Amino acid sequence: MKFELLGTTPHSKARAGKIETAHGQIDTPIFMPVGTVGSVKGVHFKDLKEDIGAQIILGNTYHLYLRPGVDIIEKAGGLHRFNGWDRPILTDSGGFQVFSLGDIRKLSEEGAKFQSHIDGSRHLFTPESVIDIQRSIGADIIMAFDECTPGDADYDYAKKSLELTQRWLERCINRFAETESKYGYPQSLFPIVQGCIYPELRQKAAEHVASFDFDGYAIGGLSVGEKEEDMYEMIEVVNEILPENKPRYLMGVGTPVNILQAIDRGVDMFDCVMPTRNGRNGMLFTRNGIINIKNNKWRDDFSPIDPEGTSFVDHHYSKAYLRHLFSAKEMLGAQIGSMHNLAFYIWLVNEARNQILAGTFKTWKEQMVAQLGKRL
């Protein structure tokens, strides 16, 4: 994997760049649709490519490990061949999913024991096994195994959690070094910076991962219950330390405003379930604010979903029609909502890139932040 920084912008840490992988180029800043079980929920890959413009998607190690299972993915020749997506894929480590299991998981030095949410069966993730699973899945970019610390954790818990994540990282590095890609192309390992909302811990974590020469770095454990101001502060602390010549990936964040604020602070890569999850429940993001399409006010509004939008969805479906689909509980409504939101998110990061390269990002970003949070 190669990363090239193509431009910066005045009065901001925002960057524009490109990542080269075996499965194609990724222009940054980039938003990556979440394909938890090997699919982006309710959206065809053809639409993701041609209308939405996705350059990379995510797969989830925890979910793919449980179903369909590593053996099936290996027999298919990796996730790219199994699901037919021929562009880059990133897999997370499963750490967040194990964290979210709460009472049905137990952490130790060895790893994380957990029960499947599907059938209650018991499993163990270790740093070594998580690398092995991601080798079998075959993503272009894979994550080191970590503990995702709760946003409200006290300092002592966060410190012990970070120390465990750091020990696990070194085991991940060793396993990655002693194994090879299974499908004839290279994979890149990203470590994850943890440390909760404590600047001292975040600084320590960033310095630790920066001491290793990775192709890129991830920032985890944010947007998990902490205040937005704390999230932005932690991004600033970490990005002061992470190398400027490598991509920075903020995991699981967030709203359009969160993304613009993080770009302003030097983040290059994003993912979040929000566009699809909110879209299939009737919440739509637009250039002028947020729409709850289920509201009665849209019953006879025949204007496009986003009059300023550029996607197929924006210009072929009206607010009134989409509201009707949701009222009728027609599955097409959830699909259109998901596609619209994904197209909007990807438009947002693409336009941010254009503004960075033009040197006008800061002014544009302030204008957009003022609009995006409005309820229409």
C-alpha positions, -999 to 999 in steps of 0.1 A, spaced: 0 0 0 12 35 -8 -1 68 4 6 101 -13 -2 135 2 -15 157 -26 -24 189 -8 -33 208 24 -53 239 30 -48 272 49 -58 275 86 -66 238 89 -50 204 93 -72 190 65 -53 169 39 -61 155 4 -43 124 -7 -45 90 -24 -40 55 -13 -28 28 -38 -38 -8 -30 -38 -40 -49 -75 -36 -57 -74 1 -68 -70 37 -57 -87 54 -28 -90 92 -28 -88 108 6 -106 120 26 -127 89 21 -159 75 36 -162 37 36 -196 21 36 -200 -6 62 -205 -41 48 -207 -60 81 -214 -95 67 -199 -90 33 -227 -68 20 -237 -31 25 -272 -37 38 -298 -34 11 -275 -19 -15 -262 -37 -47 -225 -33 -54 -234 -20 -89 -253 9 -72 -224 14 -48 -200 18 -76 -219 35 -103 -243 58 -85 -229 62 -50 -192 62 -59 -179 40 -32 -142 32 -36 -137 9 -6 -161 -10 18 -157 -26 52 -161 -62 63 -165 -72 99 -141 -98 113 -164 -109 141 -195 -113 120 -177 -130 90 -159 -154 114 -193 -165 128 -211 -165 95 -204 -178 68 -172 -188 86 -135 -187 76 -136 -221 58 -162 -209 33 -144 -176 26 -112 -195 21 -128 -220 -3 -142 -191 -23 -107 -175 -26 -112 -146 -1 -139 -121 5 -134 -103 -28 -143 -134 -48 -169 -145 -23 -190 -113 -26 -179 -101 -60 -166 -67 -48 -134 -60 -69 -123 -27 -52 -104 -24 -19 -118 -39 14 -109 -30 50 -117 -54 79 -119 -43 115 -105 -65 142 -137 -75 159 -126 -56 191 -156 -32 190 -181 -61 185 -166 -80 214 -167 -48 235 -204 -44 227 -213 -79 238 -209 -67 274 -219 -94 299 -213 -123 275 -176 -117 270 -145 -119 292 -111 -103 286 -78 -117 297 -41 -114 288 -47 -143 264 -75 -126 245 -113 -122 245 -137 -151 253 -172 -144 241 -205 -160 232 -220 -158 197 -250 -135 194 -264 -160 169 -264 -193 188 -247 -187 222 -216 -208 212 -184 -199 229 -153 -186 211 -119 -171 218 -103 -142 199 -66 -137 205 -43 -113 187 -29 -142 167 -62 -157 157 -76 -123 147 -47 -118 123 -52 -154 110 -89 -147 104 -82 -115 85 -55 -132 64 -83 -157 54 -108 -130 47 -82 -113 25 -89 -76 30 -65 -51 17 -63 -33 50 -66 -52 83 -68 -40 119 -48 -51 150 -68 -66 179 -77 -41 206 -100 -35 235 -124 -7 227 -125 12 260 -160 26 271 -163 64 267 -171 68 304 -142 47 317 -123 60 346 -85 67 343 -73 35 359 -95 13 338 -85 32 306 -48 29 315 -50 -9 321 -71 -13 289 -45 6 269 -16 -14 283 -35 -46 273 -41 -32 238 -4 -24 235 7 -58 245 -18 -73 221 -5 -51 193 30 -65 196 16 -100 193 -4 -89 163 28 -75 147 47 -108 153 19 -129 138 15 -106 108 53 -108 102 54 -146 104 24 -151 80 17 -142 45 -13 -131 24 -32 -161 11 -44 -147 -22 -14 -133 -40 -16 -96 -30 -2 -77 0 -22 -67 30 -16 -37 53 -19 -38 91 -31 -7 109 -27 -5 147 -54 12 167 -48 41 191 -69 38 223 -68 58 255 -103 69 261 -107 107 268 -74 111 286 -48 132 267 -19 116 285 -31 81 275 -39 91 239 -4 106 236 12 75 250 -8 53 226 0 75 196 37 75 204 37 37 208 21 30 174 42 57 157 73 39 169 65 11 144 65 16 107 30 8 96 12 17 63 -14 36 83 -29 42 117 -64 40 132 -80 60 160 -105 39 179 -126 42 211 -143 74 201 -180 81 195 -187 55 222 -204 78 247 -180 106 253 -188 143 246 -181 155 211 -157 181 225 -137 154 241 -136 134 208 -123 164 189 -96 171 215 -84 134 214 -82 136 176 -60 167 179 -38 151 205 -33 120 184 -28 136 151 0 159 165 20 126 169 10 103 141 32 105 110 20 130 84 30 107 55 6 79 65 -32 78 63 -52 83 96 -85 63 100 -111 74 125 -131 43 133 -169 44 135 -175 82 133 -200 95 127 -224 123 117 -217 146 87 -206 174 111 -183 149 130 -167 140 97 -160 176 86 -147 185 121 -124 154 120 -112 162 84 -104 197 97 -82 180 123 -62 159 99 -82 126 95 -83 109 61 -105 78 64 -140 72 80 -166 45 84 -200 45 102 -232 26 101 -252 58 105 -260 64 68 -275 30 62 -290 25 97 -306 60 98 -316 58 61 -336 26 65 -354 42 94 -363 73 75 -337 99 86 -321 115 56 -290 137 55 -290 166 30 -269 197 22 -295 218 40 -301 197 70 -318 165 83 -351 152 71 -374 127 90 -392 115 59 -419 99 80 -433 133 91 -466 143 77 -452 175 63 -437 156 34 -470 139 24 -475 161 -6 -440 175 -12 -431 164 -47 -397 180 -48 -365 158 -49 -352 144 -17 -322 167 -20 -328 194 -47 -291 201 -48 -280 165 -48 -262 148 -77 -271 111 -72 -297 90 -91 -318 88 -60 -320 126 -55 -334 132 -89 -357 102 -94 -377 101 -62 -397 128 -44 -401 133 -7 -438 124 -10 -431 91 -28 -404 81 -3 -427 90 26 -454 68 10 -430 39 8 -422 42 45 -458 45 54 -466 14 34 -436 -4 50 -423 -11 15 -387 -24 16 -378 -1 -13 -382 28 11 -354 16 33 -332 9 2 -337 44 -12 -330 60 22 -298 40 25 -286 48 -10 -294 85 -6 -274 88 27 -244 69 14 -244 90 -17 -245 121 5 -217 110 27 -195 102 -2 -204 135 -19 -195 153 14 -159 138 16 -154 143 -22 -164 179 -19 -142 184 11 -113 170 -9 -121 195 -37 -122 224 -13 -89 213 3 -72 212 -31 -87 246 -39 -75 261 -6 -110 270 5 -118 242 29 -120 262 61 -146 287 50 -167 260 32 -165 237 62 -179 264 86 -208 271 62 -216 234 59 -214 227 97 -240 255 102 -264 238 78 -259 201 83 -273 198 118 -305 216 111 -338 197 113 -359 204 83 
